[in-house]
Amino acid sequence: MLEESHASAVRVVGEAESVRTAAELVRTGDADVVFLDVQLAGESGLELLPLIDPSVAVVFVTAFDQYAVRAFEVNALDYLLKPVAPARLARAIERLGAPNDGLSGPATGAKLDHQDRLFLRLDDRMGFVKVADIVSIGADGDYSVVRLAGGRTHRARKSLREWAARLPENGFARVHRSAIVNLAFVDRVEEWSHFSYRLYLRGVAEPVTMSRRYAGRLKR
């Protein structure tokens, strides 16, 4: 279907029925993108991800229902729901030339759940991370830095406003114009200067400042 409908834009370098074969094809074929079926015979297509270069784009192909697919919607990677419609495939191919910011996928605006997973680049590898494992998110210029349980971080071109619109409201709170925290990781709160506070998060050495303005909102 790829070469038939997009002959000028796509060249298929190979097809694989196993993770090991796919990894070899990606390497030897110098592939730019992998259309990855999530469910393979006897194994998961997701096992391929640690075996390929992080620069290779991945488009998920899945028969999962819409609820499960939400895990992919907040990623820079696209997904195709089986059976794949030609028009939807065409849009996926068009997206391959768009900038990859790590979190700007085909979002529908649906709220995430604590058990949903985000597909993020961590330590030069791509992998799934539970929303519940996000400790805090801080603004960093045009980027945001996601701190995870265990100390890993992810840097994404996504504003805190966008994060706040998608994260679960019953657990995540904006505590400063430059910070969102997962309240489940708050160990203690201490008063600081000018009616502001310091939040000490489990596993994080430096406290997060909570401004007077956001403290009032959180109390209410």
N, C-alpha and C positions, 0 to 999 in steps of 0.2 A: 504493500500500500504506500510506503514511504517513497520509493523510487518512481512508482507509477504516477503519483499525483504531484510530486515535487522533484521532477527529474533534474531541473537546473539548480536546485538548492541542496539536494541531499544525495549522498553516495553511501550506500550500505556497505560497510567493510566486513561484516560477518554476522552470523547468528549463533547463539549458544544456548544449550539446554542445561548447563550446569554453571555454578559459580566459578569453578576453576577454569573451565574453557573460556568463559566470558572475560575473566581477568587477563588471560593470555591474548585474547583477541583485541582487547582494548590497548594492550601494550604494543603488540606487533603491528596493529592496524593504525596506530597513532590517531585513535578516535577522539573526536571533539565532544561527542554526546553519547550517552547510553540511554536507550529506552528500556527501563528495567521493570520486569514483572516482579511484583512483590512476592508472589507465591509460585515457587518452582517445585518440580517433583522431588519430594523428600527433603527440601531445603528452602531457606528464605533467600530471596534475591537481595535482601538487605545485607547479607553476609559478604556481598561483593564490595561494598563501600570502603572498608578499610584496605582493600587490596588494589585500589586504583588511585591514580594521582588526583588530589583534590581539585585540580583545575578542570577536570573532565566534568561537563555538565551532566545532570541526571534528570530524566523525565520518568516519573513513576507511572507504571501501568498497573491498574488494580481493579479487582472486582468487589472491593470493600464497599460497604454502604456509605452514604454521605456523612454519617456521624464519624466513622473511622477516618474518612478522607480529610476531616478538619485538621488532622495532624500535619498534613502537607500544605494546607492553604496559606499558612503564614510564612512559607519558605520562598526563597528565590527560585527554587526548583518547581517545575510544573508537574501536573499529574493528569493522567488520562483514565477515565472510568470506562471499564468494559461494559458492553461492546463499544469500541472506539468509533465515533462518528467522524467522517472525513473532514467536516468543517472544524471540528474541535482539534483534530490533528494539525490542520493548517495553522490554527492560532498558536498551538504549541511551538511549531517550527518558527513562526514569526517572532515569538518571545525569546528564542535562543540568541538573537542578536542584541537583546536589551541588556543594560547594565545589571550585573549580579551583585546585589547588596546584602545578600544573606538572609533577608527576611521580607522581601517584597513580592510574594507570590500572588496568585489569583484570589486574594482575600474576598470573602463575602461579607465581612463585618460581623460574623457570628462570634459570640463570646467564647473564649476558650474555657476548658474545664481543667481542674488541677491535674487530672490524669492524662490529658492530651500531651502529645510529644511534639517538640519542635526539632527541626532538622538543622543543626548548626555546625559550623566549622570550629573545632576545638583542637588546639595543638597540631595544626596542619592536617587534621583528619576531619571527615564529616561524620556526624553521628546523631542519634536521637537523644533528646533530653526531656525529661518530664517537666511540665510547667511547675509542678510542686517543688522541684529541686532548684528553682531560681531563688536565690537569696535576696538579691537587690539588683536594681538597674540604675545606672548613673549617667547623666548627660556628659558628653565629651565633645564639645564643638558641634559639628554636623553629625556626629555619631552618638551612639549610646553603648555603654559597656555593661554586659550582662554578667553578673557574678553568680556562680553556681556552687552548690554544696560540694565540698572537697577542694575549693579554691580555684577551679578552672574559670576562665573568662571567655566571653565572645564579644567581638566588636562589630556593630551593625550600623548601617546608615538608616536609622529609624528613630523618630523623635519619641520623647517620653509621652507625649500626647497620644501618639499612635499606640504605644504599648498600653497605656491606661485604658484605651478604648476596647482592647481585646482581652486583657487579663481578667481573671475572675474577681468580682468585686468583694466577695466574702473571703478575704485573705490578703489581698494586695492593696497597699495604700500609698498614695502620693504624700510624702512627708516634707518635701521641699521642692522648689521649682526645678531642681536638678537631681531629684532622687525618688525612686519608688522602692518600697521594701515589702518583702513577704513577712507578714506579721507572725507567722509560725516560727520564724528564726529569731525573733526579738527576745533576748535574754533579760534585759533590764532597760529602764528609761531613767535618765538623770536630768534634773533641771540644770540649765546652763545660763548664759547671759542674755539679757534683754528678752526674758520670757520665752526663750527658745529651749530646746531639749537636745540631749544626745541619746541616740538609740544604739545600744550595743547588741550586735548580731552574732549569733552562735557561729564560731569558726572564722570570724573576721576580726582582725586586730584593731583596725581603725573604726571608731564610731561614726554613725551617720547623723548629720544634723537635721533636726525637725524644727522648722520655723514656727513662730507663733501663729501665723495664719493657718498653716496646715494642721497644727496641733488642735486648734479650735474646731476645724472641720472634722477631724478624727474623733474628738470627744463627742461631738454631736451625733 
